[in-house]
């Protein structure tokens, strides 16, 4: 994430109210823009088209299939997101930028093969879908998997607003086409979604290729055990899986779900509140990106530079203290801003549901989900610090705890009854946050010892 950090620091150096707003806005757009815009676009399609352009059942089928595509693509691409981020960071540190694009294309090829295998298996089990719809869903899954991979490279670029407007134009085009084109049922909606995702994916790829010239077409160095850390592969996979496991539990438990189309199921009682709640992460994600990628990242860089360059022990201790202070301030500010956002949304939750024409029976679950997603921002910040400190196995343990906890407690909440729905997700994030903070405290205590022990003579 070095590129966005440098850009944000450059904006903040202007030291004005406008520059502060610009920095927070840019951080929010880059950190949560693609996810939030996709949610808003799908909501817009549902609100504008349901019962007018398309029958209600077609819109519901489309939204459910797209939700599964988002979940599946994030989990599959999660295998290589962190692995590639670390590998590319090492290439940038070694000033070997020409090796970036070949490895990106190599990772896209491997990811496409995995997505194709998963997509083929799911489509083979689907007996009620038309062949054309199956092909479109399969294509969407491959495109989305590659799109999430390419997005991790966008942080190293300077044209952030162009990237954001590309996302806006693509999803805006999807909304316009969904409303204006003659209705062709589920196939028509899926083709529109697939076409817009193809435009977005290849536009992103063009931006990356333009900024990083290469000497070869494809490379698989990112899979070399001597050059990468496979623990990051499992961290990325378990984190994305853990975030979605409670949704899958509610989708496939008979008490809380129903069949929408073929293999695709949904949970009316759980889906709406959780996806509305995810819109609440924007302020916290903006602070997370701004503080973690500027203050803490800068302090961390100075500490490790001092270790590598043989600075005095007193200097190293001082820089360590500054890094700990930057970490504390960053997490505190995330907690403060997301806490205030949470308090306001809890007050406005009823009005939000009314404005979206959602039954107020969802209100209690929305309260719980708002707490859960707010805590998830803190979990992300803790994991981010662990990755900066190279505590990969600690991060792996924390993501495994989150995944197992979310799965087990989601089942338990269903067994306990509707009053407890959502508590599994919220309690999992709370426990993960507390344990993560305890782990960070212990890691900072003996950081210089472990740092020196890792240095090669």
C-alpha atoms as one frame of an Amber mdcrd trajectory, in Angstrom:
protein
   0.000   0.000   0.000   3.024   2.285  -0.250   1.703   4.208  -3.245  -1.462
   5.416  -1.555   0.536   6.242   1.589   2.898   8.496  -0.324   0.017  10.205
  -2.090  -1.872  10.813   1.158   1.222  12.228   2.869   1.723  14.594  -0.076
  -1.861  15.842   0.274  -1.583  16.264   4.055   1.585  18.373   3.687  -0.613
  21.182   2.347  -1.809  21.509   5.970  -5.231  22.945   5.256  -8.808  21.937
   5.988  -9.404  21.286   2.296  -6.344  19.029   2.064  -7.519  17.088   5.127
 -10.941  16.553   3.559  -9.298  15.532   0.285  -7.054  13.017   2.067  -9.937
  11.455   4.007 -12.075  11.384   0.874  -9.341   9.736  -1.189  -8.647   7.194
   1.566 -12.339   6.349   1.790 -12.684   5.980  -1.974  -9.684   3.690  -2.350
 -10.355   1.555   0.735 -14.083   0.929   0.365 -15.028   2.439  -2.993 -15.362
  -0.744  -5.111 -17.339  -2.626  -2.456 -19.626   0.252  -1.514 -20.303   1.315
  -5.096 -21.193  -2.257  -6.043 -23.681  -2.473  -3.136 -25.248   0.877  -4.053
 -25.453  -0.074  -7.720 -27.214  -3.347  -6.961 -29.616  -1.565  -4.608 -30.310
   1.004  -7.334 -31.041  -1.713  -9.890 -33.415  -3.371  -7.465 -35.218  -0.161
  -6.530 -35.505   1.201 -10.095 -36.315  -2.039 -11.900 -38.304  -4.203  -9.535
 -41.881  -4.565 -10.708 -41.373  -1.959 -13.454 -38.762  -3.221 -15.943 -38.345
  -6.724 -14.531 -40.618  -8.953 -12.450 -39.803  -9.048  -8.756 -38.659 -12.681
  -8.843 -36.141 -11.963 -11.644 -34.584  -9.063  -9.738 -34.328 -11.189  -6.591
 -32.697 -14.030  -8.531 -30.213 -11.624 -10.098 -29.256 -10.000  -6.782 -28.801
 -13.359  -5.068 -26.604 -14.760  -7.856 -24.452 -11.596  -7.871 -24.068 -11.868
  -4.084 -22.789 -15.432  -4.468 -20.441 -14.265  -7.232 -19.034 -11.540  -4.971
 -18.562 -13.975  -2.097 -16.993 -16.699  -4.217 -14.666 -14.338  -6.080 -13.428
 -12.683  -2.879 -12.727 -16.045  -1.239 -10.937 -17.479  -4.288  -8.883 -14.345
  -5.006  -8.110 -14.127  -1.283  -5.697 -17.008  -1.829  -3.286 -14.679  -3.641
  -4.160 -11.138  -2.527  -1.814 -10.971   0.482   0.748 -13.294  -1.099   1.025
 -11.004  -4.105   1.011  -7.829  -2.030   4.054  -9.007  -0.069   5.806 -10.339
  -3.182   5.260  -7.111  -5.113   6.446  -5.067  -2.113   9.677  -7.069  -2.132
  10.090  -6.425  -5.867   9.557  -2.688  -5.375  12.077  -2.653  -2.501  14.603
  -4.448  -4.738  13.809  -1.989  -7.587  12.771  -4.815  -9.912   9.510  -3.339
 -11.187   9.869  -5.120 -14.536   8.960  -8.417 -12.809   5.628  -7.140 -11.476
   3.393  -7.520 -14.543   4.584 -11.053 -15.473   3.768 -12.226 -11.949   0.430
 -10.424 -11.987  -0.487 -12.182 -15.232   0.769 -15.475 -13.794  -1.392 -15.057
 -10.709  -4.366 -14.138 -12.885  -3.878 -17.338 -14.881  -3.718 -19.522 -11.751
  -6.692 -17.705 -10.218  -8.677 -18.111 -13.438  -8.009 -21.861 -13.454  -9.171
 -22.195  -9.833 -12.241 -20.042 -10.522 -12.974 -22.089 -13.642 -12.761 -25.344
 -11.671 -15.055 -24.033  -8.919 -17.450 -22.420 -11.400 -17.622 -25.546 -13.556
 -18.390 -27.690 -10.520 -21.188 -25.423  -9.296 -22.701 -25.047 -12.768 -22.562
 -28.814 -13.308 -24.647 -29.283 -10.151 -27.143 -26.641 -11.325 -29.829 -28.372
 -13.340 -32.506 -25.659 -13.581 -30.491 -22.812 -15.100 -30.412 -22.170 -18.829
 -27.051 -22.966 -20.499 -26.608 -19.303 -21.517 -27.132 -18.173 -17.898 -24.612
 -20.779 -16.709 -21.987 -19.527 -19.159 -22.577 -15.923 -18.074 -22.281 -16.783
 -14.366 -19.104 -18.756 -15.061 -17.596 -15.809 -16.971 -18.557 -13.347 -14.229
 -16.816 -15.450 -11.581 -13.553 -15.544 -13.534 -13.719 -11.800 -14.250 -14.429
 -10.845 -10.635 -11.641 -13.066  -9.280  -9.158 -11.327 -11.561 -10.614  -7.900
 -10.814  -9.991  -8.208  -7.061  -6.407  -9.256  -7.801  -5.765  -6.286 -10.064
  -7.187  -3.861  -7.516  -4.348  -4.608  -5.082  -1.933  -3.188  -7.638  -3.849
   0.052  -7.993  -2.449   1.363  -4.701   0.926   1.761  -6.382  -0.471   4.150
  -8.979  -1.075   7.892  -8.877  -4.337   8.229 -10.849  -6.659   7.342  -7.961
  -9.523   9.542  -9.062  -9.418   8.094 -12.564  -9.711   4.631 -11.015 -12.651
   5.724  -8.874 -14.444   7.317 -11.815 -13.836   4.174 -13.871 -15.705   2.212
 -11.191 -18.458   4.836 -11.112 -18.854   4.806 -14.899 -18.909   1.020 -15.104
 -21.563   0.554 -12.422 -23.448   3.629 -13.672 -23.538   2.056 -17.126 -24.834
  -1.145 -15.570 -27.699   0.726 -13.892 -28.632   2.627 -17.072 -28.555  -0.501
 -19.254 -30.587  -2.488 -16.715 -33.318   0.156 -16.734 -33.352   1.167 -20.426
 -32.644  -1.980 -22.440 -35.553  -4.231 -23.363 -36.055  -6.788 -20.571 -34.576
 -10.184 -21.412 -35.180 -11.709 -18.011 -32.401 -13.080 -15.826 -30.114 -13.689
 -18.788 -30.337 -10.041 -19.840 -29.414  -8.771 -16.376 -26.536 -11.228 -16.063
 -25.161 -10.291 -19.506 -25.276  -6.584 -18.580 -23.498  -7.280 -15.277 -20.913
  -9.487 -16.992 -20.212  -6.921 -19.729 -19.718  -4.084 -17.248 -17.408  -6.233
 -15.096 -15.368  -7.043 -18.208 -15.032  -3.312 -18.996 -13.987  -2.597 -15.417
 -11.491  -5.466 -15.202  -9.721  -4.691 -18.474  -9.701  -0.949 -17.756  -7.979
  -1.663 -14.429  -5.525  -4.005 -16.142  -4.695  -1.320 -18.707  -3.878   1.173
 -15.925  -1.524  -1.292 -14.228   0.250  -2.460 -17.387   0.783   1.142 -18.451
   2.558   1.983 -15.185   4.741  -1.129 -14.918   6.633  -2.078 -18.121   7.748
  -5.712 -18.338  10.477  -7.746 -20.065   8.460 -10.970 -20.307   4.824 -11.932
 -20.609   4.194 -14.264 -17.704   5.984 -15.565 -14.625   5.173 -17.818 -11.671
   7.857 -16.570  -9.306   5.120 -15.619  -6.846   4.673 -19.366  -6.211   8.378
 -20.048  -5.558   8.628 -21.304  -1.929  12.045 -19.628  -1.582  10.653 -16.194
  -2.454   7.154 -16.085  -0.956   5.376 -16.827   2.310   2.602 -19.385   1.951
   1.232 -18.425   5.362  -0.075 -15.267   3.647  -1.995 -17.454   1.204  -3.926
 -19.024   4.086  -4.332 -15.654   5.853  -6.031 -14.107   2.833  -8.198 -17.144
   2.217  -9.289 -17.544   5.851 -10.032 -13.845   6.288 -12.341 -13.653   3.276
 -13.899 -17.023   4.097 -14.382 -15.962   7.714 -16.173 -12.765   6.708 -18.685
 -14.717   4.612 -19.166 -17.876   6.698 -22.058 -16.552   8.786 -23.862 -15.591
   5.579 -23.383 -19.092   4.141 -24.653 -20.638   7.379 -27.835 -18.551   7.239
 -28.221 -19.293   3.528 -28.075 -23.049   3.926 -29.834 -23.658   7.236 -33.460
 -24.621   6.554 -34.756 -22.526   9.467 -33.419 -19.257   8.048 -33.316 -19.672
   4.265 -35.281 -20.524   1.168 -34.440 -21.537  -2.366 -34.308 -18.642  -4.825
 -33.157 -20.402  -7.983 -31.529 -23.810  -8.347 -28.616 -24.126  -5.884 -28.757
 -20.468  -4.891 -30.464 -19.799  -1.576 -31.018 -16.633   0.437 -32.068 -15.550
   3.906 -34.545 -12.679   3.858 -34.252 -12.215   7.610 -30.439 -11.933   7.559
 -29.326 -10.589   4.181 -30.875  -7.110   4.088 -29.616  -5.856   7.493 -26.055
  -7.149   7.046 -25.589  -5.590   3.616 -27.100  -2.275   4.694 -24.797  -2.356
   7.744 -21.715  -2.760   5.542 -22.285   0.731   4.192 -21.340   1.945   7.689
 -17.674   1.010   7.241 -16.841   3.970   4.985 -15.730   6.436   7.739 -13.764
   3.784   9.626 -12.098   2.528   6.445 -11.123   6.089   5.483  -9.428   6.624
   8.864  -7.897   3.144   8.676  -6.349   3.882   5.302  -5.237   7.407   6.194
  -3.658   6.700   9.585  -2.280   3.228   8.983  -0.752   4.077   5.618   0.742
   7.400   6.707   1.517   7.758  10.422   2.055   4.113  11.343   3.622   3.071
   8.046   6.107   5.966   8.253   7.048   5.122  11.862   7.408   1.434  10.974
   9.650   2.226   8.001  11.953   4.394  10.126  12.263   1.671  12.790  13.264
  -1.065  10.349  15.587   1.289   8.447  17.374   2.006  11.738  17.759  -1.723
  12.396  19.119  -2.422   8.908  21.514   0.527   8.957  22.981  -0.307  12.367
  21.685   2.630  14.395  22.388   2.848  18.138  20.248   0.819  20.505  18.896
   3.998  22.123  17.773   5.270  18.711  16.101   1.967  17.922  14.260   1.980
  21.270  13.117   5.551  20.613  11.845   4.703  17.135  10.080   1.643  18.516
   8.304   3.816  21.084   7.247   6.211  18.326   5.934   3.310  16.254   3.918
   1.968  19.197   2.511   5.449  19.805   1.565   5.780  16.114  -0.155   2.376
  16.280  -2.063   3.323  19.442  -3.155   6.647  17.991  -4.207   5.055  14.691
  -6.322   2.346  16.340  -7.772   4.863  18.788  -8.770   7.219  15.981 -10.350
   4.351  14.038 -12.229   3.348  17.196 -13.314   6.942  17.812 -14.523   7.716
  14.288 -16.187   4.341  13.731 -17.698   4.575  17.230 -19.257   7.950  16.473
 -20.501   6.623  13.128 -21.989   3.618  14.896 -23.735   5.805  17.500 -25.294
   8.008  14.806 -26.418   5.050  12.713 -27.982   3.371  15.743 -30.001   6.554
  16.253 -30.942   6.774  12.570 -31.392   3.030  11.949 -35.186   3.181  11.992
 -35.248   6.117   9.560 -32.809   4.310   7.272 -35.024   1.232   7.087 -38.101
   3.364   6.458 -36.375   5.300   3.656 -35.298   2.024   2.006 -38.821   0.626
   2.420 -37.514  -2.227   4.586 -39.725  -3.748   7.274 -38.937  -2.495  10.796
 -38.863  -6.118  11.952 -35.245  -6.019  10.775 -34.355  -3.183  13.169 -32.908
  -5.263  16.018 -30.782  -7.322  13.635 -29.542  -4.128  11.967 -28.391  -2.851
  15.382 -26.369  -6.017  15.970 -24.911  -6.047  12.449 -23.839  -2.401  12.723
 -21.822  -3.296  15.829 -20.344  -6.316  14.051 -19.162  -4.501  10.931 -17.724
  -1.667  13.056 -15.657  -4.198  14.998 -14.568  -5.757  11.705 -12.790  -2.485
  10.822 -10.765  -2.842  14.043  -9.921  -6.447  13.154  -8.638  -5.264   9.781
  -6.440  -2.608  11.415  -4.970  -5.164  13.838  -4.182  -7.572  11.006  -2.629
  -4.714   9.045  -0.246  -3.938  11.927   0.687  -7.624  12.190   1.552  -7.719
   8.504   3.741  -4.614   8.864   5.534  -6.297  11.791   5.870  -9.500   9.724
   3.901 -11.475  12.321   2.419 -13.735   9.679   1.683 -16.727  11.891  -0.032
 -14.545  14.478  -2.210 -13.109  11.706  -2.913 -16.644  10.481  -3.996 -17.719
  13.968  -6.240 -14.659  14.279  -7.922 -15.200  10.890  -8.421 -18.898  11.706
 -10.037 -17.909  15.011 -12.316 -15.483  13.186 -13.365 -18.074  10.594 -14.038
 -20.857  13.103 -15.787 -18.496  15.531 -18.048 -17.015  12.872 -19.043 -20.467
  11.619 -19.697 -22.013  15.031 -21.434 -19.004  16.594 -23.633 -18.461  13.511
 -24.952 -22.016  13.932 -25.395 -21.450  17.669 -27.297 -18.188  17.137 -29.750
 -19.979  14.832 -30.224 -22.762  17.377 -30.981 -20.175  20.097 -33.690 -18.496
  18.027 -34.420 -15.324  16.003 -33.669 -12.960  18.907 -30.011 -14.032  18.746
 -29.522 -13.764  14.976 -26.463 -11.683  14.142 -24.897 -12.068  17.579 -22.597
 -14.809  16.287 -20.991 -12.390  13.807 -20.767  -9.518  16.308 -19.355 -11.645
  19.143 -16.814 -13.224  16.786 -15.533  -9.799  15.763 -15.457  -8.627  19.393
 -13.473 -11.655  20.591 -11.127 -11.444  17.596 -10.527  -7.744  18.298  -9.744
  -8.308  21.986  -7.427 -11.261  21.352  -5.772  -9.389  18.473  -5.026  -6.384
  20.707  -3.532  -8.673  23.366  -1.360 -10.359  20.739  -0.190  -6.972  19.405
   0.753  -5.810  22.899   2.927  -8.875  23.423   4.503  -8.550  19.976   5.544
  -4.960  20.636   7.098  -5.939  23.993   9.886  -7.992  22.411   9.822  -6.543
  18.904  13.459  -5.432  18.782  14.662  -8.862  19.985  12.779 -10.755  17.270
  13.733  -8.146  14.680  17.446  -8.571  15.378  17.113 -12.359  15.447  15.625
 -12.274  11.944  18.506 -10.240  10.516  20.946 -12.163   8.340  24.655 -11.745
   9.104
